[in-house]
Amino acid sequence: MQKLYIDFDGVIVNTIDITYQIATENGVKKDYTSYLHFFQNLNWDEVLNRCLPVNNSFEEIKKIINSQKYEVAILTHVTSIHEAEAKIKLVNKLFPGLNIITVPKSISKAKVVNPQKAILIDDYVPNLNEWALAGGISVRFDLDLDGKGHPVIDKLSEVLEIIH
Ligand SMILES: [Mg+2]
């Protein structure tokens, strides 16, 4: 069965928006060192408690799983072990039995799993560029339907129609 990897942040839940909200609430300065310190100490349980699904993503993922067309897994970058733990717990709760692979932020997703003929749905263009370059099938998730050179969807289950 063809493999389908789905990104987490900005595709399944709006964790990026919530992270910036928490930074603003805590008056984090907008320089690199302050942000790095903020990210390394971020309470991911709080982020995941506050985040919301993007465009009905929970139901959309269930549709994809139920189609039995792909071997589905979540493939997400993490900046700390605590972030990985919190994401794994949430995915286990939301989608029992679904695989989740956490990737250190410094490593390409295309180096952690074999991208050959596998699909990656992601909102971050550099991830998609690396994926396509390594022989994978890239699909951009973007609410404005701006593919930036990749096929684009704004609802996860649309992947069932665009890739054959
Ligand atoms: Mg993302």
Backbone and ligand atoms as CSV (ligand in chain L), in Angstrom:
chain,resi,resn,atom,element,x,y,z
A,1,MET,N,N,0.847,-1.198,0.000
A,1,MET,CA,C,0.000,0.000,0.000
A,1,MET,C,C,0.885,1.252,0.000
A,2,GLN,N,N,0.454,2.264,-0.732
A,2,GLN,CA,C,1.246,3.511,-0.798
A,2,GLN,C,C,1.256,4.213,0.563
A,3,LYS,N,N,2.394,4.793,0.888
A,3,LYS,CA,C,2.514,5.470,2.179
A,3,LYS,C,C,2.112,6.939,2.054
A,4,LEU,N,N,1.388,7.411,3.039
A,4,LEU,CA,C,0.974,8.822,3.085
A,4,LEU,C,C,1.377,9.396,4.433
A,5,TYR,N,N,2.237,10.415,4.396
A,5,TYR,CA,C,2.668,11.085,5.619
A,5,TYR,C,C,1.979,12.446,5.715
A,6,ILE,N,N,1.461,12.739,6.898
A,6,ILE,CA,C,0.764,14.016,7.113
A,6,ILE,C,C,1.507,14.803,8.189
A,7,ASP,N,N,1.824,16.041,7.854
A,7,ASP,CA,C,2.445,16.972,8.804
A,7,ASP,C,C,1.433,17.288,9.918
A,8,PHE,N,N,1.918,17.808,11.026
A,8,PHE,CA,C,1.064,18.078,12.190
A,8,PHE,C,C,0.777,19.580,12.353
A,9,ASP,N,N,1.851,20.362,12.578
A,9,ASP,CA,C,1.684,21.791,12.878
A,9,ASP,C,C,1.208,22.569,11.649
A,10,GLY,N,N,0.086,23.239,11.770
A,10,GLY,CA,C,-0.431,24.046,10.665
A,10,GLY,C,C,-1.232,23.246,9.652
A,11,VAL,N,N,-1.263,21.925,9.807
A,11,VAL,CA,C,-2.017,21.067,8.874
A,11,VAL,C,C,-3.140,20.346,9.628
A,12,ILE,N,N,-2.808,19.754,10.761
A,12,ILE,CA,C,-3.826,19.067,11.568
A,12,ILE,C,C,-4.387,20.023,12.627
A,13,VAL,N,N,-3.499,20.732,13.296
A,13,VAL,CA,C,-3.922,21.711,14.322
A,13,VAL,C,C,-3.139,23.022,14.179
A,14,ASN,N,N,-3.735,24.095,14.731
A,14,ASN,CA,C,-3.151,25.436,14.559
A,14,ASN,C,C,-2.132,25.765,15.659
A,15,THR,N,N,-1.200,24.854,15.889
A,15,THR,CA,C,-0.226,25.030,16.968
A,15,THR,C,C,0.664,26.260,16.774
A,16,ILE,N,N,0.901,26.631,15.512
A,16,ILE,CA,C,1.799,27.769,15.258
A,16,ILE,C,C,1.134,29.050,15.767
A,17,ASP,N,N,-0.161,29.218,15.454
A,17,ASP,CA,C,-0.905,30.405,15.944
A,17,ASP,C,C,-0.893,30.450,17.467
A,18,ILE,N,N,-1.128,29.308,18.103
A,18,ILE,CA,C,-1.214,29.249,19.573
A,18,ILE,C,C,0.147,29.579,20.191
A,19,THR,N,N,1.206,29.062,19.568
A,19,THR,CA,C,2.557,29.333,20.070
A,19,THR,C,C,2.833,30.838,20.067
A,20,TYR,N,N,2.455,31.521,18.982
A,20,TYR,CA,C,2.678,32.974,18.913
A,20,TYR,C,C,1.791,33.716,19.907
A,21,GLN,N,N,0.562,33.214,20.130
A,21,GLN,CA,C,-0.312,33.818,21.152
A,21,GLN,C,C,0.352,33.739,22.526
A,22,ILE,N,N,0.904,32.561,22.861
A,22,ILE,CA,C,1.531,32.369,24.173
A,22,ILE,C,C,2.768,33.270,24.295
A,23,ALA,N,N,3.527,33.390,23.203
A,23,ALA,CA,C,4.710,34.262,23.213
A,23,ALA,C,C,4.295,35.705,23.481
A,24,THR,N,N,3.220,36.154,22.833
A,24,THR,CA,C,2.735,37.528,23.020
A,24,THR,C,C,2.258,37.737,24.454
A,25,GLU,N,N,1.475,36.760,24.968
A,25,GLU,CA,C,0.951,36.861,26.338
A,25,GLU,C,C,2.089,36.969,27.362
A,26,ASN,N,N,3.232,36.314,27.045
A,26,ASN,CA,C,4.353,36.312,27.988
A,26,ASN,C,C,5.389,37.397,27.682
A,27,GLY,N,N,5.050,38.271,26.724
A,27,GLY,CA,C,5.940,39.386,26.399
A,27,GLY,C,C,7.316,38.953,25.915
A,28,VAL,N,N,7.369,37.834,25.173
A,28,VAL,CA,C,8.668,37.352,24.676
A,28,VAL,C,C,9.207,38.331,23.630
A,29,LYS,N,N,10.445,38.735,23.786
A,29,LYS,CA,C,11.065,39.669,22.835
A,29,LYS,C,C,11.264,38.974,21.496
A,30,LYS,N,N,11.211,39.773,20.408
A,30,LYS,CA,C,11.213,39.175,19.075
A,30,LYS,C,C,12.613,39.010,18.502
A,31,ASP,N,N,13.587,38.676,19.342
A,31,ASP,CA,C,14.918,38.388,18.804
A,31,ASP,C,C,15.160,36.882,18.889
A,32,TYR,N,N,16.167,36.419,18.125
A,32,TYR,CA,C,16.416,34.985,17.970
A,32,TYR,C,C,16.641,34.292,19.314
A,33,THR,N,N,17.487,34.872,20.171
A,33,THR,CA,C,17.830,34.226,21.446
A,33,THR,C,C,16.608,34.101,22.351
A,34,SER,N,N,15.800,35.158,22.414
A,34,SER,CA,C,14.598,35.118,23.257
A,34,SER,C,C,13.632,34.048,22.754
A,35,TYR,N,N,13.469,33.981,21.414
A,35,TYR,CA,C,12.548,32.997,20.851
A,35,TYR,C,C,13.051,31.571,21.050
A,36,LEU,N,N,14.364,31.394,20.887
A,36,LEU,CA,C,14.950,30.057,21.072
A,36,LEU,C,C,14.698,29.588,22.505
A,37,HIS,N,N,14.955,30.461,23.472
A,37,HIS,CA,C,14.732,30.141,24.889
A,37,HIS,C,C,13.256,29.840,25.138
A,38,PHE,N,N,12.391,30.651,24.521
A,38,PHE,CA,C,10.944,30.452,24.655
A,38,PHE,C,C,10.524,29.071,24.128
A,39,PHE,N,N,11.016,28.713,22.929
A,39,PHE,CA,C,10.641,27.425,22.324
A,39,PHE,C,C,11.148,26.236,23.135
A,40,GLN,N,N,12.376,26.388,23.651
A,40,GLN,CA,C,12.957,25.273,24.407
A,40,GLN,C,C,12.239,25.039,25.728
A,41,ASN,N,N,11.530,26.066,26.210
A,41,ASN,CA,C,10.836,25.950,27.496
A,41,ASN,C,C,9.321,25.967,27.355
A,42,LEU,N,N,8.850,25.919,26.126
A,42,LEU,CA,C,7.411,26.010,25.867
A,42,LEU,C,C,6.670,24.820,26.490
A,43,ASN,N,N,5.534,25.122,27.125
A,43,ASN,CA,C,4.699,24.068,27.699
A,43,ASN,C,C,3.785,23.499,26.601
A,44,TRP,N,N,4.189,22.365,26.042
A,44,TRP,CA,C,3.449,21.800,24.906
A,44,TRP,C,C,2.091,21.239,25.308
A,45,ASP,N,N,1.942,20.845,26.585
A,45,ASP,CA,C,0.604,20.408,27.023
A,45,ASP,C,C,-0.371,21.577,26.901
A,46,GLU,N,N,0.106,22.777,27.259
A,46,GLU,CA,C,-0.755,23.959,27.128
A,46,GLU,C,C,-1.047,24.246,25.653
A,47,VAL,N,N,-0.026,24.184,24.811
A,47,VAL,CA,C,-0.226,24.452,23.372
A,47,VAL,C,C,-1.277,23.495,22.812
A,48,LEU,N,N,-1.128,22.209,23.125
A,48,LEU,CA,C,-2.031,21.213,22.538
A,48,LEU,C,C,-3.425,21.260,23.169
A,49,ASN,N,N,-3.514,21.731,24.428
A,49,ASN,CA,C,-4.841,21.921,25.035
A,49,ASN,C,C,-5.601,23.060,24.374
A,50,ARG,N,N,-4.859,24.071,23.927
A,50,ARG,CA,C,-5.498,25.260,23.362
A,50,ARG,C,C,-5.707,25.191,21.861
A,51,CYS,N,N,-4.997,24.284,21.165
A,51,CYS,CA,C,-5.053,24.312,19.705
A,51,CYS,C,C,-6.368,23.750,19.173
A,52,LEU,N,N,-6.679,24.146,17.948
A,52,LEU,CA,C,-7.924,23.720,17.303
A,52,LEU,C,C,-7.602,23.026,15.983
A,53,PRO,N,N,-8.500,22.115,15.537
A,53,PRO,CA,C,-8.261,21.470,14.240
A,53,PRO,C,C,-8.316,22.480,13.096
A,54,VAL,N,N,-7.524,22.240,12.057
A,54,VAL,CA,C,-7.523,23.090,10.868
A,54,VAL,C,C,-8.488,22.483,9.843
A,55,ASN,N,N,-9.498,23.257,9.448
A,55,ASN,CA,C,-10.441,22.825,8.403
A,55,ASN,C,C,-10.932,21.377,8.590
A,56,ASN,N,N,-11.479,21.127,9.777
A,56,ASN,CA,C,-12.109,19.828,10.051
A,56,ASN,C,C,-11.142,18.644,9.905
A,57,SER,N,N,-9.877,18.872,10.254
A,57,SER,CA,C,-8.834,17.876,9.969
A,57,SER,C,C,-9.076,16.516,10.641
A,58,PHE,N,N,-9.684,16.508,11.833
A,58,PHE,CA,C,-9.858,15.218,12.528
A,58,PHE,C,C,-10.767,14.300,11.702
A,59,GLU,N,N,-11.890,14.862,11.227
A,59,GLU,CA,C,-12.809,14.063,10.399
A,59,GLU,C,C,-12.167,13.727,9.057
A,60,GLU,N,N,-11.425,14.674,8.510
A,60,GLU,CA,C,-10.766,14.469,7.211
A,60,GLU,C,C,-9.765,13.305,7.285
A,61,ILE,N,N,-9.021,13.233,8.386
A,61,ILE,CA,C,-8.045,12.136,8.532
A,61,ILE,C,C,-8.779,10.803,8.668
A,62,LYS,N,N,-9.891,10.807,9.397
A,62,LYS,CA,C,-10.660,9.557,9.524
A,62,LYS,C,C,-11.160,9.084,8.159
A,63,LYS,N,N,-11.568,10.050,7.300
A,63,LYS,CA,C,-12.004,9.697,5.942
A,63,LYS,C,C,-10.871,9.016,5.179
A,64,ILE,N,N,-9.672,9.584,5.292
A,64,ILE,CA,C,-8.503,9.016,4.584
A,64,ILE,C,C,-8.215,7.612,5.110
A,65,ILE,N,N,-8.216,7.450,6.439
A,65,ILE,CA,C,-7.938,6.132,7.030
A,65,ILE,C,C,-8.992,5.129,6.555
A,66,ASN,N,N,-10.264,5.539,6.593
A,66,ASN,CA,C,-11.350,4.623,6.223
A,66,ASN,C,C,-11.334,4.227,4.752
A,67,SER,N,N,-10.730,5.068,3.896
A,67,SER,CA,C,-10.655,4.737,2.464
A,67,SER,C,C,-9.747,3.533,2.231
A,68,GLN,N,N,-8.870,3.247,3.192
A,68,GLN,CA,C,-7.913,2.141,3.102
A,68,GLN,C,C,-7.049,2.211,1.855
A,69,LYS,N,N,-6.857,3.446,1.341
A,69,LYS,CA,C,-6.068,3.622,0.132
A,69,LYS,C,C,-4.581,3.758,0.466
A,70,TYR,N,N,-4.292,4.271,1.638
A,70,TYR,CA,C,-2.904,4.556,2.012
A,70,TYR,C,C,-2.571,3.969,3.373
A,71,GLU,N,N,-1.282,3.745,3.563
A,71,GLU,CA,C,-0.762,3.467,4.894
A,71,GLU,C,C,-0.399,4.833,5.488
A,72,VAL,N,N,-1.216,5.315,6.422
A,72,VAL,CA,C,-1.109,6.707,6.891
A,72,VAL,C,C,-0.238,6.792,8.141
A,73,ALA,N,N,0.595,7.836,8.192
A,73,ALA,CA,C,1.333,8.143,9.421
A,73,ALA,C,C,1.488,9.653,9.530
A,74,ILE,N,N,1.632,10.128,10.754
A,74,ILE,CA,C,1.906,11.547,10.977
A,74,ILE,C,C,3.420,11.710,11.086
A,75,LEU,N,N,3.936,12.736,10.403
A,75,LEU,CA,C,5.385,12.975,10.359
A,75,LEU,C,C,5.606,14.429,10.770
A,76,THR,N,N,6.138,14.621,11.981
A,76,THR,CA,C,6.182,15.981,12.530
A,76,THR,C,C,7.552,16.335,13.095
A,77,HIS,N,N,7.989,17.561,12.813
A,77,HIS,CA,C,9.229,18.059,13.401
A,77,HIS,C,C,9.006,18.438,14.853
A,78,VAL,N,N,10.023,18.218,15.696
A,78,VAL,CA,C,9.947,18.624,17.107
A,78,VAL,C,C,11.255,19.310,17.519
A,79,THR,N,N,11.121,20.234,18.489
A,79,THR,CA,C,12.307,20.928,18.988
A,79,THR,C,C,12.710,20.446,20.384
A,80,SER,N,N,11.866,19.612,21.013
A,80,SER,CA,C,12.229,19.076,22.335
A,80,SER,C,C,11.560,17.722,22.549
A,81,ILE,N,N,12.102,16.961,23.491
A,81,ILE,CA,C,11.514,15.662,23.845
A,81,ILE,C,C,10.107,15.878,24.413
A,82,HIS,N,N,9.936,16.954,25.169
A,82,HIS,CA,C,8.633,17.246,25.744
A,82,HIS,C,C,7.580,17.480,24.658
A,83,GLU,N,N,7.992,18.175,23.587
A,83,GLU,CA,C,7.079,18.392,22.450
A,83,GLU,C,C,6.693,17.051,21.815
A,84,ALA,N,N,7.695,16.171,21.634
A,84,ALA,CA,C,7.422,14.848,21.049
A,84,ALA,C,C,6.445,14.071,21.930
A,85,GLU,N,N,6.678,14.085,23.234
A,85,GLU,CA,C,5.810,13.341,24.162
A,85,GLU,C,C,4.375,13.843,24.090
A,86,ALA,N,N,4.205,15.166,24.095
A,86,ALA,CA,C,2.858,15.745,24.089
A,86,ALA,C,C,2.131,15.422,22.779
A,87,LYS,N,N,2.851,15.505,21.659
A,87,LYS,CA,C,2.226,15.217,20.359
A,87,LYS,C,C,1.838,13.734,20.252
A,88,ILE,N,N,2.728,12.858,20.711
A,88,ILE,CA,C,2.449,11.414,20.643
A,88,ILE,C,C,1.203,11.090,21.477
A,89,LYS,N,N,1.126,11.679,22.678
A,89,LYS,CA,C,-0.045,11.433,23.543
A,89,LYS,C,C,-1.338,11.894,22.885
A,90,LEU,N,N,-1.301,13.092,22.273
A,90,LEU,CA,C,-2.518,13.621,21.644
A,90,LEU,C,C,-2.941,12.765,20.447
A,91,VAL,N,N,-1.965,12.383,19.613
A,91,VAL,CA,C,-2.300,11.574,18.426
A,91,VAL,C,C,-2.842,10.210,18.847
A,92,ASN,N,N,-2.243,9.609,19.893
A,92,ASN,CA,C,-2.758,8.322,20.386
A,92,ASN,C,C,-4.199,8.447,20.857
A,93,LYS,N,N,-4.521,9.593,21.452
A,93,LYS,CA,C,-5.881,9.805,21.959
A,93,LYS,C,C,-6.870,10.053,20.810
A,94,LEU,N,N,-6.449,10.900,19.843
A,94,LEU,CA,C,-7.353,11.277,18.751
A,94,LEU,C,C,-7.545,10.156,17.744
A,95,PHE,N,N,-6.451,9.475,17.415
A,95,PHE,CA,C,-6.480,8.462,16.348
A,95,PHE,C,C,-5.800,7.190,16.854
A,96,PRO,N,N,-6.481,6.405,17.678
A,96,PRO,CA,C,-5.828,5.211,18.239
A,96,PRO,C,C,-5.308,4.303,17.111
A,97,GLY,N,N,-4.058,3.885,17.239
A,97,GLY,CA,C,-3.483,2.973,16.243
A,97,GLY,C,C,-2.754,3.664,15.108
A,98,LEU,N,N,-2.915,4.977,14.983
A,98,LEU,CA,C,-2.233,5.695,13.904
A,98,LEU,C,C,-0.768,5.925,14.277
A,99,ASN,N,N,0.139,5.669,13.321
A,99,ASN,CA,C,1.564,5.884,13.586
A,99,ASN,C,C,1.901,7.362,13.608
A,100,ILE,N,N,2.784,7.744,14.506
A,100,ILE,CA,C,3.325,9.112,14.508
A,100,ILE,C,C,4.839,9.029,14.631
A,101,ILE,N,N,5.516,9.741,13.736
A,101,ILE,CA,C,6.972,9.756,13.721
A,101,ILE,C,C,7.411,11.180,14.045
A,102,THR,N,N,8.201,11.340,15.116
A,102,THR,CA,C,8.692,12.666,15.485
A,102,THR,C,C,10.132,12.806,15.013
A,103,VAL,N,N,10.416,13.935,14.369
A,103,VAL,CA,C,11.696,14.156,13.701
A,103,VAL,C,C,12.381,15.371,14.332
A,104,PRO,N,N,13.648,15.234,14.771
A,104,PRO,CA,C,14.351,16.417,15.281
A,104,PRO,C,C,14.356,17.515,14.224
A,105,LYS,N,N,14.087,18.723,14.668
A,105,LYS,CA,C,13.941,19.867,13.746
A,105,LYS,C,C,15.139,20.032,12.810
A,106,SER,N,N,16.330,19.626,13.254
A,106,SER,CA,C,17.536,19.826,12.447
A,106,SER,C,C,17.697,18.801,11.320
A,107,ILE,N,N,16.817,17.792,11.281
A,107,ILE,CA,C,16.944,16.709,10.290
A,107,ILE,C,C,15.787,16.802,9.293
A,108,SER,N,N,16.086,16.576,8.000
A,108,SER,CA,C,15.035,16.592,6.979
A,108,SER,C,C,14.081,15.415,7.168
A,109,LYS,N,N,12.792,15.668,6.971
A,109,LYS,CA,C,11.808,14.575,7.025
A,109,LYS,C,C,12.145,13.490,6.004
A,110,ALA,N,N,12.726,13.922,4.881
A,110,ALA,CA,C,13.066,12.990,3.799
A,110,ALA,C,C,14.261,12.098,4.150
A,111,LYS,N,N,14.917,12.378,5.277
A,111,LYS,CA,C,16.043,11.549,5.724
A,111,LYS,C,C,15.623,10.547,6.804
A,112,VAL,N,N,14.413,10.705,7.321
A,112,VAL,CA,C,13.977,9.877,8.452
A,112,VAL,C,C,13.090,8.725,7.980
A,113,VAL,N,N,12.305,8.993,6.924
A,113,VAL,CA,C,11.548,7.911,6.285
A,113,VAL,C,C,11.939,7.916,4.805
A,114,ASN,N,N,11.717,6.788,4.123
A,114,ASN,CA,C,12.036,6.694,2.701
A,114,ASN,C,C,10.947,7.397,1.890
A,115,PRO,N,N,11.299,8.485,1.200
A,115,PRO,CA,C,10.273,9.238,0.481
A,115,PRO,C,C,9.855,8.631,-0.865
A,116,GLN,N,N,10.619,7.627,-1.362
A,116,GLN,CA,C,10.344,7.080,-2.696
A,116,GLN,C,C,8.878,6.666,-2.850
A,117,LYS,N,N,8.174,7.313,-3.796
A,117,LYS,CA,C,6.775,7.026,-4.135
A,117,LYS,C,C,5.801,7.268,-2.975
A,118,ALA,N,N,6.297,7.824,-1.880
A,118,ALA,CA,C,5.413,8.112,-0.744
A,118,ALA,C,C,4.943,9.565,-0.844
A,119,ILE,N,N,3.736,9.816,-0.301
A,119,ILE,CA,C,3.156,11.165,-0.349
A,119,ILE,C,C,3.435,11.871,0.975
A,120,LEU,N,N,3.798,13.155,0.894
A,120,LEU,CA,C,3.886,14.003,2.081
A,120,LEU,C,C,2.940,15.188,1.902
A,121,ILE,N,N,2.008,15.343,2.851
A,121,ILE,CA,C,1.176,16.557,2.891
A,121,ILE,C,C,1.767,17.460,3.971
A,122,ASP,N,N,2.159,18.668,3.586
A,122,ASP,CA,C,2.854,19.579,4.510
A,122,ASP,C,C,2.530,21.008,4.092
A,123,ASP,N,N,2.610,21.927,5.056
A,123,ASP,CA,C,2.369,23.336,4.714
A,123,ASP,C,C,3.672,24.112,4.517
A,124,TYR,N,N,4.791,23.499,4.877
A,124,TYR,CA,C,6.070,24.212,4.865
A,124,TYR,C,C,6.827,23.847,3.594
A,125,VAL,N,N,7.013,24.837,2.729
A,125,VAL,CA,C,7.542,24.583,1.387
A,125,VAL,C,C,8.925,23.910,1.392
A,126,PRO,N,N,9.887,24.341,2.238
A,126,PRO,CA,C,11.184,23.641,2.219
A,126,PRO,C,C,11.065,22.137,2.478
A,127,ASN,N,N,10.151,21.721,3.356
A,127,ASN,CA,C,9.939,20.277,3.575
A,127,ASN,C,C,9.499,19.600,2.282
A,128,LEU,N,N,8.599,20.257,1.547
A,128,LEU,CA,C,8.065,19.681,0.311
A,128,LEU,C,C,9.130,19.637,-0.775
A,129,ASN,N,N,9.948,20.692,-0.852
A,129,ASN,CA,C,11.030,20.714,-1.848
A,129,ASN,C,C,12.007,19.570,-1.610
A,130,GLU,N,N,12.398,19.353,-0.355
A,130,GLU,CA,C,13.322,18.263,-0.024
A,130,GLU,C,C,12.696,16.914,-0.362
A,131,TRP,N,N,11.421,16.799,-0.071
A,131,TRP,CA,C,10.693,15.546,-0.292
A,131,TRP,C,C,10.652,15.206,-1.787
A,132,ALA,N,N,10.277,16.198,-2.594
A,132,ALA,CA,C,10.148,15.982,-4.041
A,132,ALA,C,C,11.519,15.671,-4.654
A,133,LEU,N,N,12.538,16.383,-4.189
A,133,LEU,CA,C,13.897,16.175,-4.686
A,133,LEU,C,C,14.391,14.754,-4.394
A,134,ALA,N,N,13.916,14.175,-3.307
A,134,ALA,CA,C,14.352,12.837,-2.899
A,134,ALA,C,C,13.456,11.740,-3.498
A,135,GLY,N,N,12.576,12.111,-4.442
A,135,GLY,CA,C,11.775,11.104,-5.137
A,135,GLY,C,C,10.398,10.866,-4.560
A,136,GLY,N,N,9.981,11.717,-3.625
A,136,GLY,CA,C,8.654,11.580,-3.049
A,136,GLY,C,C,7.624,12.425,-3.778
A,137,ILE,N,N,6.359,12.204,-3.428
A,137,ILE,CA,C,5.254,12.977,-4.020
A,137,ILE,C,C,4.832,14.028,-2.996
A,138,SER,N,N,4.994,15.298,-3.384
A,138,SER,CA,C,4.720,16.390,-2.448
A,138,SER,C,C,3.335,16.973,-2.680
A,139,VAL,N,N,2.615,17.264,-1.600
A,139,VAL,CA,C,1.312,17.927,-1.696
A,139,VAL,C,C,1.297,19.032,-0.648
A,140,ARG,N,N,1.073,20.261,-1.104
A,140,ARG,CA,C,1.056,21.357,-0.125
A,140,ARG,C,C,-0.348,21.523,0.459
A,141,PHE,N,N,-0.424,21.685,1.778
A,141,PHE,CA,C,-1.671,22.049,2.436
A,141,PHE,C,C,-1.631,23.550,2.652
A,142,ASP,N,N,-2.598,24.258,2.048
A,142,ASP,CA,C,-2.611,25.715,2.201
A,142,ASP,C,C,-4.042,26.224,2.064
A,143,LEU,N,N,-4.498,26.981,3.059
A,143,LEU,CA,C,-5.892,27.440,3.062
A,143,LEU,C,C,-6.158,28.439,1.941
A,144,ASP,N,N,-5.105,29.080,1.411
A,144,ASP,CA,C,-5.275,29.990,0.267
A,144,ASP,C,C,-5.023,29.275,-1.058
A,145,LEU,N,N,-4.832,27.971,-1.014
A,145,LEU,CA,C,-4.584,27.151,-2.207
A,145,LEU,C,C,-3.412,27.680,-3.045
A,146,ASP,N,N,-2.348,28.100,-2.345
A,146,ASP,CA,C,-1.131,28.527,-3.023
A,146,ASP,C,C,-0.113,27.377,-2.924
A,147,GLY,N,N,0.065,26.667,-4.023
A,147,GLY,CA,C,0.892,25.460,-3.997
A,147,GLY,C,C,2.384,25.724,-3.969
A,148,LYS,N,N,2.795,26.917,-4.382
A,148,LYS,CA,C,4.218,27.258,-4.480
A,148,LYS,C,C,5.004,26.152,-5.203
A,149,GLY,N,N,4.450,25.723,-6.349
A,149,GLY,CA,C,5.146,24.729,-7.169
A,149,GLY,C,C,4.765,23.288,-6.896
A,150,HIS,N,N,3.877,23.067,-5.910
A,150,HIS,CA,C,3.449,21.707,-5.581
A,150,HIS,C,C,1.922,21.601,-5.763
A,151,PRO,N,N,1.412,20.378,-6.022
A,151,PRO,CA,C,-0.055,20.224,-6.003
A,151,PRO,C,C,-0.571,20.721,-4.648
A,152,VAL,N,N,-1.763,21.312,-4.614
A,152,VAL,CA,C,-2.213,21.945,-3.373
A,152,VAL,C,C,-3.638,21.542,-3.010
A,153,ILE,N,N,-3.878,21.388,-1.709
A,153,ILE,CA,C,-5.212,21.083,-1.179
A,153,ILE,C,C,-5.464,21.964,0.048
A,154,ASP,N,N,-6.761,22.214,0.342
A,154,ASP,CA,C,-7.080,22.920,1.584
A,154,ASP,C,C,-7.945,22.054,2.509
A,155,LYS,N,N,-8.237,20.809,2.058
A,155,LYS,CA,C,-8.919,19.827,2.913
A,155,LYS,C,C,-8.173,18.519,2.734
A,156,LEU,N,N,-7.828,17.874,3.847
A,156,LEU,CA,C,-6.932,16.718,3.756
A,156,LEU,C,C,-7.464,15.604,2.857
A,157,SER,N,N,-8.785,15.337,2.902
A,157,SER,CA,C,-9.296,14.192,2.129
A,157,SER,C,C,-9.233,14.440,0.616
A,158,GLU,N,N,-8.956,15.691,0.204
A,158,GLU,CA,C,-8.814,15.955,-1.241
A,158,GLU,C,C,-7.642,15.178,-1.837
A,159,VAL,N,N,-6.720,14.736,-0.989
A,159,VAL,CA,C,-5.597,13.937,-1.499
A,159,VAL,C,C,-6.107,12.661,-2.184
A,160,LEU,N,N,-7.262,12.175,-1.743
A,160,LEU,CA,C,-7.833,10.952,-2.342
A,160,LEU,C,C,-8.198,11.167,-3.794
A,161,GLU,N,N,-8.512,12.422,-4.153
A,161,GLU,CA,C,-8.909,12.710,-5.530
A,161,GLU,C,C,-7.752,13.145,-6.421
A,162,ILE,N,N,-6.758,13.832,-5.830
A,162,ILE,CA,C,-5.725,14.403,-6.719
A,162,ILE,C,C,-4.576,13.455,-7.020
A,163,ILE,N,N,-4.327,12.461,-6.183
A,163,ILE,CA,C,-3.215,11.545,-6.438
A,163,ILE,C,C,-3.768,10.182,-6.839
A,164,HIS,N,N,-3.336,9.701,-8.006
A,164,HIS,CA,C,-3.838,8.396,-8.478
A,164,HIS,C,C,-2.694,7.406,-8.674
L,1,MG,MG,MG,3.633,22.359,9.330
